[in-house]
Amino acid sequence: MAVLVFLFALILLVIALWDWNWFKGPVERAMQAKTGREFHIGGNLDVDLGRTLTVRADGLTFANAEWSKTPRMASADRAEIDLRAWPLLRGDIRIPEIRLTRPDLLLETAPGKDQPGNWDFLGPSDGEPPVLQRLLVDDGRLKFLDAAGKTDILVAITSGKPRNADSAPPLLVSGKGRWQGNPFTLAGNTESPLELTNSEHPFRIHLDGRAGSTHAIASGTLTNPFALRTFDLDFALSGQDMEDLYPLIGLAIPSTPPYRLKGRLKRNNDVWRYENFTGVAGDSDLGGTAQIDVSGDRPFLKAELVSKRLDFDDLAGFVGAPPKTGAGESANAEQKAKAAALAVKARVLPDTPYDLSKLRAMDADVHWKAQRINSPALPLDDMDAHLKLDDGLLRLEPLNFGVAGGDIRSTIRMDARKPTIATQLKASIRKVQLGGLFPDAKLAEQASGGISGEINLTGNGNSIASMLGSSDGAVAVGIGRGHVGNLIMELAGLDVAESLKFLFTGDKQIPLRCAWGDFGVKQGLMTSQQLAFDTTDTLILGEGTVDLKQEKLDLLLRPRPKDISILALRSPLRIGGTFKDPSFRPDFKALGLRGAIALTLGSIAPPAALLATIETGPGEDSNCGGRYAK
């Protein structure tokens, strides 16, 4: 018995005096054999024995992948690992707790597109993985580097207080850097990373990130976040312009006023889905569901959008223009500066070129309905738009607006697969009420008649101005039976006392039998083929051009009285100037030869295709198109 006691005491003495640093070499070699990376214990290695073993090591370093310019992937001032002794004898690794002091971890994407990141260094695992219960991090640091994606983020990590004594403590994170080249900050908390080992347990996070003016808050759960393949998060997104999302996540959206959205962000493998979101963009509400499929060569956006109230100028970014910036309007600082610059320019058509790389960067199928439109300048009622984008070919089929009791139905095709965009516009105007074009009730009372027409244009150019300035095609518009009043002419900028009297007798209601304009378009120059305005006592014939490239007007309206005795009271009216600053003035010089030529016309009638669309009024047939020669 004394011998046994002596041997036990001797074993305890050996253990107490044993220098555990002798195992540093074998441990380092075993780690290198397992990972293919060098591992060093620069300080002491020590073990405390008991029912729970504690392995303690100082000055740890772990090498990076061979392709990295940074030789070290991870380091820690100290690591302490608790191990259950008896399960360990059966080959069952149970780790009650790991404590890390000043750990420093670099996660880095590989320079080659098909190469794995530096974190991919373990081969297939044999047997069951270790069971880890608690992880404590003191003054940790995590760096994520993606040189190709212009991303460099440094995050501070430390353990917070656990919810209860038995639960694993959460991690508190805060950091900053650059995401896709944009300044980026991150703050928030996650559950203990130990939950990552349980793929069936939802992993809770709350993260607040900012990149420039873009702000995102994600809160909720991740399922199997090791793979990062399944999300289910409350997700709020806001910023000064949705166009800023392109360099961040590759989503090409036209410029918008400031926005804020809130919805549910889900991910199922390659499909990201922003579900049932609501919010505002500028002065418009916006809701719906959008999803992005990243499995193909290009991201594919599919969305169903609804606006109960759409502020029309919030769509200005789709044509390369800024939104309105007056009192009560929403716009960011850049848009306000752009609007101020446009205000002093002589041109009004947007000349900002489309970014061809964006039009080719993604595919899309977006359906957007607006139930009501706010547009003081235009009496728009609603909108139905269906946008399809396929490898640089953009189609709006349809782009329809309800307008003043009627509608404008159009299709637009923009082919951006070549350096210069080829555009085709087809639009039909049907039963737009003349009185509905005027927001003031008194003005609306002084106008009636239905407007219909057809527009068919093709053009080449990378901005709206260049597309229209190079366009070919035809524009034809007609108005059926109705009437107009002098206040309408005043609204158009005409001085009734000085200008209107040259066209009409008196200053009361003017009965309208019909009116039409038929223009051929060649290289942006609209040339009148037939232009007429027919009242009960006067036929006004017009001729001239509208220059879409130079944005200039040159039209002459010549009255042809049906009562020849009052011809002397009426003089031609010249419409000139620019789109931004039109002018209306009587043209006494045009009384001679041109007036004489007009009198030789035997008849005048709308083009046959246009005549079929003219709304004639309730229960009445149009009698336009007959002979007016006297």
C-alpha positions, 0 to 999 in steps of 0.5 A, spaced: 500 500 500 505 504 501 508 503 494 502 505 491 501 511 495 508 513 493 507 512 486 501 516 486 505 522 489 511 521 484 506 521 478 503 528 481 510 531 482 512 529 475 505 532 473 506 538 477 513 539 475 512 537 467 514 543 462 508 542 457 512 546 452 515 540 450 508 539 446 509 545 442 513 542 437 508 536 436 502 540 436 505 545 431 506 540 426 500 536 427 496 543 426 500 544 419 499 537 417 491 538 418 491 545 415 497 545 410 499 552 414 504 554 419 502 554 426 506 557 431 506 558 439 510 563 440 509 563 448 508 558 453 504 552 453 500 550 459 495 545 462 491 545 468 489 538 470 482 536 473 475 534 471 475 539 466 482 540 463 484 547 461 489 548 455 493 555 455 497 558 450 500 564 448 503 568 442 499 564 437 500 565 429 497 562 423 499 563 416 495 565 411 494 562 404 500 562 399 497 567 394 496 572 399 500 578 400 499 578 408 503 572 411 499 572 417 491 570 417 490 569 424 493 571 431 492 571 438 495 574 445 492 568 449 487 562 447 484 558 453 481 552 452 477 548 457 476 540 455 472 535 459 477 530 461 472 523 461 469 524 454 476 526 451 478 519 453 473 516 449 475 520 443 469 525 444 471 532 444 467 537 449 469 544 450 465 548 455 468 554 453 474 558 449 477 564 451 481 569 446 485 575 448 486 580 443 485 575 437 486 578 430 483 575 424 483 576 416 478 574 411 480 575 404 478 573 397 482 570 392 485 574 386 482 568 382 475 568 380 474 561 381 479 560 387 476 559 394 478 564 400 483 564 405 478 561 410 478 555 406 483 550 409 480 544 412 479 538 408 473 533 409 471 532 417 472 525 419 467 523 425 463 528 429 465 535 430 467 538 437 461 540 441 463 548 443 458 551 448 461 558 450 466 563 446 469 569 450 472 574 446 476 580 449 478 586 444 478 582 438 479 584 431 476 582 424 478 584 417 475 583 411 479 584 404 476 583 397 481 587 393 477 586 386 471 588 389 474 594 392 472 592 399 476 593 406 473 593 412 475 592 419 471 590 425 472 590 432 469 584 436 468 583 443 463 579 448 457 582 451 453 579 457 449 573 456 442 573 457 442 568 462 448 564 466 447 558 462 447 561 455 452 563 450 454 571 450 453 575 444 458 578 440 458 586 440 461 588 433 463 595 430 467 597 424 468 601 418 472 601 412 470 601 404 465 597 401 465 597 393 470 603 394 465 607 398 466 609 406 462 604 410 461 603 417 458 597 421 455 596 428 450 591 432 450 585 435 449 577 433 448 571 438 454 567 440 458 564 434 457 557 437 450 557 435 453 557 428 454 549 429 447 548 430 444 549 423 437 547 425 437 553 430 436 560 428 442 565 429 439 572 431 443 578 428 442 586 429 446 590 424 446 597 422 451 598 416 452 605 412 456 606 406 456 613 404 449 616 404 446 609 404 443 606 410 441 599 412 439 595 418 438 588 418 434 584 424 432 577 425 435 570 424 439 566 419 439 559 418 445 555 417 449 562 417 456 558 415 453 557 408 450 564 408 444 561 404 438 562 407 436 569 410 429 571 414 430 578 416 427 585 417 430 589 413 430 597 412 434 601 407 434 608 406 439 613 402 439 619 398 439 616 391 437 609 389 442 610 384 447 609 389 446 602 390 449 600 383 456 600 386 454 597 392 450 591 390 450 591 382 443 593 382 442 598 376 436 603 378 435 610 375 436 616 379 431 617 385 430 622 390 431 621 397 428 614 399 426 609 405 424 602 405 422 597 410 420 590 408 422 582 409 429 580 406 429 573 405 434 569 401 434 562 398 440 560 395 441 564 389 435 568 390 434 574 394 427 577 395 425 583 398 418 582 400 412 586 402 416 592 403 413 599 404 416 606 404 417 612 400 421 615 394 421 622 394 414 625 394 411 618 392 409 612 396 412 605 394 411 598 395 411 591 393 416 585 392 422 585 389 427 579 388 434 578 385 436 571 382 444 571 381 445 564 379 445 567 371 451 571 368 447 577 370 443 579 376 435 578 374 431 583 378 423 581 378 419 586 381 411 588 382 411 595 385 405 599 387 404 606 388 398 609 391 400 616 390 406 617 385 409 624 384 410 625 377 417 629 377 420 623 382 420 619 375 425 624 372 431 620 373 428 615 368 429 620 363 436 623 366 433 629 369 433 631 376 426 632 380 423 638 382 426 642 387 421 647 389 418 648 396 415 642 398 419 637 393 424 632 395 431 632 392 438 631 394 443 636 394 446 633 388 439 633 384 438 640 387 445 643 384 443 639 377 436 643 377 439 649 378 444 648 372 439 646 368 435 652 370 440 657 367 441 653 360 437 655 354 435 647 353 429 643 356 430 636 353 434 632 358 441 631 355 444 626 361 447 620 357 445 613 359 450 609 362 451 603 357 454 599 362 448 599 367 443 597 362 448 591 360 449 589 367 443 586 369 436 583 366 429 585 369 422 584 369 418 590 373 411 591 373 409 598 376 402 601 377 400 607 380 393 608 382 394 616 382 399 621 380 400 628 382 402 632 376 400 640 377 403 641 369 400 635 366 393 632 368 395 625 369 390 620 372 394 613 373 400 609 370 401 602 368 408 600 366 412 594 364 419 594 364 423 588 361 431 589 360 435 583 357 442 584 356 442 591 354 435 591 350 430 595 354 423 595 353 417 598 356 411 594 354 406 598 355 408 604 358 400 607 359 398 613 362 391 615 364 390 623 362 384 627 362 379 622 362 383 619 356 389 615 355 396 615 352 398 608 350 405 607 348 411 602 347 418 604 348 424 600 345 431 602 347 437 597 344 443 599 348 447 593 345 451 597 341 455 604 343 449 608 341 442 606 343 437 605 338 430 607 340 423 606 337 417 610 340 410 608 338 404 612 342 397 612 341 393 618 344 385 616 345 379 621 348 384 626 352 379 631 354 381 638 352 378 641 358 381 636 363 388 639 361 387 645 365 387 644 372 383 651 374 376 649 373 374 656 370 379 654 364 376 647 364 369 650 363 372 654 357 375 648 353 371 642 350 373 636 345 377 630 345 384 629 343 386 623 339 393 621 335 399 617 333 406 618 334 411 613 331 418 615 332 425 612 331 432 615 333 439 614 335 443 617 341 444 616 348 440 621 351 433 623 351 435 630 347 440 626 342 434 621 341 429 626 339 434 630 335 436 625 331 429 622 330 425 620 324 417 618 323 411 622 324 406 625 329 399 626 328 394 629 333 387 631 332 381 634 336 374 633 335 368 638 336 368 642 342 370 650 344 375 654 346 375 660 350 380 666 350 382 665 357 385 658 354 389 663 349 392 667 355 394 661 359 398 659 352 402 666 353 398 670 348 396 677 349 388 677 347 388 684 346 394 684 341 394 677 338 388 673 339 384 678 335 388 677 329 385 670 329 378 671 331 373 676 332 371 678 339 373 675 345 368 670 347 367 662 346 370 660 340 366 654 337 371 648 335 369 644 329 375 640 329 383 641 329 389 637 327 396 637 326 400 632 321 408 632 322 413 628 318 419 628 322 426 627 319 433 628 323 429 631 329 426 636 324 418 636 325 415 639 318 408 640 318 404 636 312 397 639 314 395 643 320 389 646 321 384 649 326 377 649 324 371 654 328 364 656 325 367 662 322 374 661 321 379 656 318 386 657 321 391 654 316 398 653 319 405 651 316 412 651 319 417 646 323 419 644 330 426 643 331 427 637 336 435 638 335 435 645 336 429 646 340 426 651 336 419 653 333 417 656 327 410 656 325 405 660 322 398 660 323 393 664 317 386 665 318 382 664 313 375 667 314 369 663 312 366 670 311 370 674 306 368 681 309 372 681 315 378 678 312 382 685 314 381 684 321 385 678 322 392 677 321 397 671 321 400 669 328 407 667 328 409 662 333 417 662 334 422 662 339 425 656 343 421 650 347 424 654 353 422 661 351 416 661 346 414 667 342 407 669 339 406 675 335 402 677 329 406 677 322 403 682 318 409 681 313 405 674 311 399 677 309 401 678 302 403 672 298 402 666 303 395 669 304 394 668 297 396 661 296 392 659 302 386 662 298 387 657 292 386 651 296 380 648 294 379 643 300 382 641 307 381 635 311 385 631 316 389 625 314 385 619 313 388 615 319 387 621 324 380 622 322 378 615 324 381 617 331 378 624 332 372 624 337 366 628 335 362 629 341 356 626 344 351 624 338 354 628 333 358 626 327 364 630 325 363 634 319 371 636 318 374 634 312 369 638 307 370 643 302 372 650 305 373 654 299 369 660 298 
